[in-house]
Amino acid sequence: MGIHGLSKLLADHASGSMKENEIKNYFGRKIAIDASMSIYQFLIAVRSDGSQLTNEEGETTSHLMGIFYRTIRMVENGIKPLYVFDGKPPEMKSGELTKRTERREEAQKQLEVAQETGDTENIEKFSRRLVKVTQQHNNECKQLLKLMGIPYIEAPCEAEAQCAELVKGGKVFAAATEDMDCLTFGSNVMLRHLTFSEARKMPIQEYHLPKVLDGLGLSQDEFIDLCILLGCDYCE
């Protein structure tokens, strides 16, 4: 779940809440990683023709390659990752999930048109919109992490909420996700872009919740209300 426009709002009104950092500066830190968000990023990294990385049998391997190489990079930099997988989605999110299904069906139609006309730009665009993290993707990544000796857990509900709880409980230093609602769930430290490829040369964005609240002049409850007003997966 994301919060619409929150990152821009913080940049404009609480700029001191975020600083850019390098991966080497997290040496020795335990970090909870939103696994489902990371897997989604790896799956949408399609080739120019809209296809994903596959093995000789034609099975998708983009998610496995992504998890493998990003995890190695983190471990080489002294990070102790803990991957957190999504559990059962909350009932109140059912409306949003239905909308996502409808959007994928429309994207499938648009993709077929683009393929017929040879429109490579739209082929890539609509191929990305069709991407969905499945239970098979999750299970394959869990098996890989097990073989690598990297810990993982499954959240009771949404992964970013569980990541926030781990930070609040002092079990990990930060939560790594692209979903800004991790701050709404109360994560004192949140990292964005941690699992991006090194080739993208994007610095890690480190957000601090106390500085967010101080910059906006809000309590945590008021900040939650603000996020609801901005809009999220649970809002019509």
C-alpha positions, -999 to +999 in steps of 0.1 A: +000+000+000+013+035-008+003+069+003-005+092-026+019+121-028+035+116+006+071+116-005+066+150-023+048+164+007+077+155+030+102+169+005+083+202+005+074+205+042+097+182+062+128+180+041+150+174+072+132+140+077+151+124+048+188+120+040+206+102+013+230+074+022+253+048+007+248+011+013+282+008+030+270+030+059+246+002+070+274-021+080+263-043+109+227-032+107+197-056+108+172-045+082+137-059+076+129-060+039+095-059+023+100-090+002+069-088-019+078-052-029+113-063-038+101-093-059+077-070-077+105-047-087+125-076-100+096-089-121+088-055-137+125-052-148+114-067-182+135-067-214+128-042-242+105-068-259+084-071-228+098-105-218+113-115-185+144-134-176+138-171-180+156-205-177+159-231-204+124-244-197+109-209-202+102-204-165+105-169-151+137-163-131+138-125-128+127-127-091+153-153-082+181-134-099+170-102-083+168-117-048+201-135-052+223-106-064+207-079-042+211-101-011+247-108-019+253-071-023+238-064+011+257-091+028+290-080+012+283-046+027+278-060+062+240-058+063+220-085+081+188-087+060+155-102+072+130-107+044+093-102+054+066-117+030+030-107+028+005-127+046-033-127+040-045-094+027-069-075+050-107-077+041-109-039+038-084-041+009-107-064-012-121-034-032-086-023-042-076-059-052-107-061-074-097-028-091-062-042-097-076-073-114-097-050-137-067-029-145-047-060-154-075-072-177-075-038-195-037-039-197-038-073-213-061-059-241-038-029-246-008-052-247-023-074-275-030-042-296+006-030-290+020-065-301-001-064-332+012-030-342+048-036-331+047-007-306+077-016-285+072+013-260+036+002-252+046-035-252+070-027-223+045-003-206+016-028-205+038-058-198+048-041-166+011-035-157+004-072-160+030-082-134+017-098-103+036-115-075+022-150-071+025-175-043+048-195-065+072-165-068+071-162-030+078-199-024+106-200-049+123-170-032+118-185+002+135-217-009+164-196-024+168-176+009+168-209+029+196-222+007+215-190+012+211-191+049+191-158+050+163-155+075+127-147+064+093-146+080+057-143+068+036-114+081+002-120+096-011-095+071+009-068+051+047-071+050+054-033+055+032-033+086+052-062+101+085-045+091+074-014+110+066-035+141+100-051+140+116-016+140+093-004+168+102-035+188+139-029+184+145-061+165+159-043+135+173-009+127+151+000+098+124-012+074+133-013+037+104-008+013+092+015-014+058+019+003+057+052+023+029+038+045+056+021+065+060+054+082+022+055+088+025+021+106+051+037+129+085+026+116+110+051+132+135+045+103+125+036+067+148+030+038+139+034+001+159+021-029+179-004-008+171-032-032+175-012-064+203-024-087+237-007-083+235+002-120+207+026-114+230+047-092+202+058-069+212+067-034+193+051-005+167+074+010+166+072+048+135+086+064+132+093+102+096+093+116+103+116+145+117+142+121+087+137+098+063+145+127+084+174+139+087+189+104+050+187+098+041+197+134+019+166+138+014+138+163+015+102+151-023+100+151-026+133+132+000+120+107-021+089+102-052+111+095-031+131+070-022+099+052-058+088+050-067+122+035-039+119+010-054+086-001-043+049+000-054+014-010-081+015+016-097+048+004-124+051-023 
